[in-house]
Amino acid sequence: MRVADVDREIDAAKTDGPLRDIVIQPCPALLIDLRAEFSRPDPEPATIVAIASRDVAMAAALIKVANSAVYARSRAATTVADAVALLGIAHTVSILTGFLLRDAIRVSSPQLEHFWENSTRRAYAMGYIAGQMYGMNADVAHTCGLFCHVGLPILLQSLPGYDATLTEATDHMEHTFTDVENAAHRTDHAVVGAIVAKTWRLPPIVAIAVRLHHDFSVLDDARFPDEVRALVAMSLLAERLVVLHEGVQAHKEWEQHGAACLAHLRVSEAEMEQWQDALQPQFEGPAGF
């Protein structure tokens, strides 16, 4: 299988089988405008400020993030322009993408308690890890982290019986999470997350990486671009850092594939421990939302 094959699979999943009637929330107009400006060769900070200022809650959240302990500074950011200047355009767009995603897709199930907090932590972790990797785009990695598990609440809201599947997949000791999903519903949250990423017109590499983020066979498959394979490996490292923050030691997927992901990225366990310490301020106050 190649990238083109995965891309066709994602498109086919939207029109055939169990997902043909699923409701995917449209990309918010504000995010369309933000991404359009960000994709320009020389994005204009004033335009980003103007777009972010169109939603009062989003603007307030951005200022709150800029004033968090992660970005300690002598003078508080009091305007959106201050926040954008401090955070930079790329990081601003990443943060606002998370805000708009959370606003568009509501999560009310006790089975997904702290879902957005953990999604935000995963995104921060992936962005941070990418920053330690030569040639990796931290914004792309951050966005990938946000969308990895976004299929979970959509499936929970859309597919009858998925709540029982979610419980079984979480507790199952022999089969993988996606294997349990596919056995019950002939689809899984990675496919749905990739559909959302494509629907929202995110960078194509994000949709492919989200689709494959539980398929660690791609690590050794040279038919996939290096960036895709790195994002898949980073997704498991980020997940490991998040579950450790929660105080959970048992992590089946890490036990099975963690060593391969570390080797693929040429990262040591000691570096992971350093990253865990470095990410604590962001993990303690995820995204300020």
C-alpha positions in Angstrom: 0.0 0.0 0.0 1.2 3.5 -0.9 0.1 7.0 0.1 -2.2 7.2 -3.0 -3.8 3.9 -1.9 -4.4 5.2 1.6 -5.8 8.4 0.2 -8.3 6.5 -2.0 -9.3 4.3 1.0 -10.1 7.4 3.0 -12.3 8.8 0.2 -14.0 5.4 -0.3 -14.8 5.1 3.4 -16.8 8.3 3.2 -19.1 6.9 0.5 -19.3 3.2 1.2 -19.9 0.9 4.1 -20.6 1.8 7.7 -19.5 5.4 7.4 -21.6 6.5 4.4 -24.3 8.1 6.7 -21.9 9.4 9.4 -22.0 13.2 10.0 -18.7 15.0 9.8 -18.9 18.5 11.1 -17.8 21.0 8.4 -14.6 23.0 8.8 -15.4 26.3 10.6 -15.2 29.3 8.4 -12.7 30.9 10.8 -10.3 28.0 10.4 -10.7 28.1 6.6 -9.6 31.7 6.7 -6.8 31.1 9.1 -5.4 28.2 7.1 -5.7 30.2 3.8 -3.6 33.1 5.3 -1.2 30.7 6.9 -0.6 28.9 3.6 0.5 32.1 1.9 4.3 32.4 1.2 4.4 35.4 3.6 1.4 35.3 6.0 0.5 38.7 7.4 0.3 38.8 11.3 -2.3 41.6 11.1 -4.6 39.3 9.1 -4.1 36.5 11.6 -5.0 38.9 14.4 -8.1 40.1 12.6 -9.3 36.6 12.0 -8.7 35.5 15.6 -10.4 38.6 16.9 -13.7 37.7 15.1 -14.6 35.2 17.8 -14.5 36.7 21.3 -14.1 33.3 23.1 -11.3 32.3 20.8 -9.5 35.6 21.2 -9.8 35.3 25.0 -8.5 31.7 24.9 -5.5 32.8 22.8 -4.6 35.6 25.2 -5.0 33.2 28.2 -2.5 30.7 26.5 0.0 33.5 25.9 -0.2 34.5 29.5 0.2 31.0 30.9 3.3 29.9 32.8 4.7 28.2 29.7 5.4 31.6 28.2 6.5 33.5 31.3 7.1 37.1 30.5 7.4 40.3 32.4 4.5 42.0 30.7 1.1 40.3 30.2 -0.4 40.1 26.8 -3.6 42.2 26.8 -4.6 42.0 23.2 -4.7 39.4 20.4 -1.9 41.2 18.7 0.3 40.8 21.8 -0.6 37.1 21.9 0.2 36.5 18.2 3.5 38.4 18.5 4.5 36.2 21.5 3.4 32.9 20.1 4.3 33.3 16.5 2.0 32.8 13.6 2.5 29.0 13.2 1.9 28.3 16.9 -1.1 30.7 17.0 -2.7 28.8 14.1 -2.0 25.4 15.8 -3.6 26.6 19.1 -6.7 28.1 17.3 -7.1 24.9 15.3 -7.4 23.0 18.6 -9.9 25.6 19.9 -12.1 25.4 16.8 -11.9 21.6 16.7 -13.0 21.4 20.3 -15.9 23.9 19.7 -17.1 21.9 16.6 -17.0 18.4 18.0 -18.7 18.1 21.4 -17.8 15.3 23.8 -20.2 14.5 26.6 -19.6 10.8 27.3 -18.1 9.7 30.6 -16.1 7.1 28.6 -14.2 10.0 27.0 -13.6 12.0 30.2 -10.8 14.5 29.7 -10.8 13.8 26.0 -9.9 17.3 24.9 -7.3 17.8 27.6 -5.5 14.6 26.6 -5.8 15.5 22.9 -4.3 18.9 23.6 -1.4 17.3 25.6 -0.8 14.8 22.7 -0.7 17.7 20.3 1.8 19.7 22.4 3.9 16.6 22.8 4.0 15.8 19.1 4.9 19.4 18.3 7.6 19.4 21.0 9.1 16.1 19.7 9.0 17.4 16.1 11.0 20.4 17.3 13.7 18.0 18.5 13.8 16.3 15.1 15.8 17.7 12.2 13.6 18.7 9.3 10.2 18.0 11.0 7.4 20.6 10.9 6.2 21.2 14.4 2.9 22.7 13.3 2.1 19.6 11.2 3.0 17.3 14.1 0.9 19.4 16.6 -2.1 19.3 14.2 -1.7 15.5 13.7 -1.7 15.0 17.5 -5.0 16.9 17.7 -6.7 14.8 15.1 -5.4 11.3 15.9 -8.3 10.4 18.2 -11.0 12.8 17.0 -12.8 9.9 15.4 -13.7 8.5 18.8 -16.4 11.0 19.8 -17.7 11.0 16.2 -18.1 7.2 16.2 -19.6 7.3 19.7 -22.3 9.8 18.5 -22.9 8.1 15.2 -22.6 4.3 15.4 -25.1 2.2 17.5 -23.3 0.0 20.0 -20.0 1.9 19.7 -20.1 2.7 23.4 -19.7 -1.0 24.2 -17.0 -1.4 21.6 -15.1 1.5 23.1 -15.2 -0.2 26.5 -14.1 -3.5 25.1 -11.3 -2.0 23.0 -9.9 -0.1 26.0 -9.9 -3.2 28.2 -8.9 -5.8 25.6 -5.5 -7.5 26.3 -5.1 -9.6 23.2 -6.3 -7.5 20.2 -5.4 -4.0 19.2 -7.9 -1.1 19.7 -8.5 -0.8 16.0 -8.9 -4.6 15.6 -11.7 -4.5 18.1 -13.3 -1.6 16.4 -13.1 -3.2 12.9 -14.5 -6.5 14.2 -17.6 -4.8 15.5 -18.1 -2.0 13.0 -15.9 -2.6 9.9 -14.2 0.7 10.5 -12.2 2.5 13.2 -11.4 5.9 14.7 -8.2 6.3 12.6 -10.2 6.1 9.4 -12.8 8.6 10.7 -10.0 11.0 12.0 -8.5 10.9 8.5 -11.8 11.7 7.0 -12.2 14.7 9.3 -8.6 15.9 8.4 -9.4 15.7 4.7 -12.8 17.3 5.1 -11.2 20.2 7.0 -8.6 20.5 4.2 -5.6 20.0 6.5 -2.2 19.3 5.0 -2.5 15.9 3.2 0.3 14.5 5.2 -1.8 14.9 8.4 -4.7 12.8 7.0 -2.3 10.0 6.0 -0.5 10.0 9.3 -3.8 10.0 11.3 -5.1 7.1 9.2 -1.9 5.1 9.9 -1.1 6.1 13.5 -1.8 2.6 14.8 -0.2 0.8 12.0 3.5 0.5 13.0 4.3 -1.8 10.1 4.8 1.4 8.1 7.9 2.3 10.1 9.9 -0.1 7.9 7.9 0.5 4.7 10.0 2.7 2.4 6.9 3.2 0.1 5.7 5.8 2.6 7.5 9.2 2.9 9.9 9.7 5.9 7.6 12.3 7.3 4.6 10.0 7.5 6.6 7.3 9.2 8.1 9.8 11.6 4.7 11.1 12.5 3.4 7.6 13.2 6.4 6.9 15.5 6.0 10.3 17.2 2.3 9.7 17.8 3.2 6.7 20.0 5.9 8.6 21.9 3.5 11.4 22.5 0.8 9.0 23.7 3.3 7.4 26.1 4.2 10.8 27.5 0.5 11.6 28.1 -0.3 8.3 29.8 2.8 8.7 32.1 1.6 12.2 33.0 -1.7 10.5 34.0 0.2 8.1 36.2 -0.6 5.1 34.1 2.3 2.7 33.7 0.7 -0.2 31.7 0.5 0.8 28.0 0.1 -2.2 25.8 0.8 -0.5 22.5 4.0 1.0 23.9 5.1 -2.4 25.2 4.6 -3.8 21.7 6.0 -1.0 19.5 7.7 1.5 21.7 11.2 0.2 21.1 10.6 0.2 17.3 9.4 3.8 17.4 12.3 5.0 19.6 14.7 3.2 17.2 13.0 4.7 14.1 13.4 8.3 15.5 16.8 7.5 17.1 15.6 8.6 20.5 16.7 7.1 23.8 14.7 6.4 26.9 16.8 9.1 28.7 15.7 11.7 26.1 12.1 10.6 26.7 12.5 11.3 30.4 13.9 14.8 29.6 11.0 15.5 27.3 8.5 14.4 30.0 10.0 17.0 32.4 10.1 19.7 29.8 6.4 19.2 28.8 5.1 19.3 32.4 4.1 23.0 32.3 2.1 22.5 29.1 0.6 19.3 30.4 -0.5 20.9 33.6 -2.4 23.7 31.8 -3.3 22.3 28.4 -4.1 25.0 25.9 -5.6 27.2 28.6 -9.2 26.3 27.4 
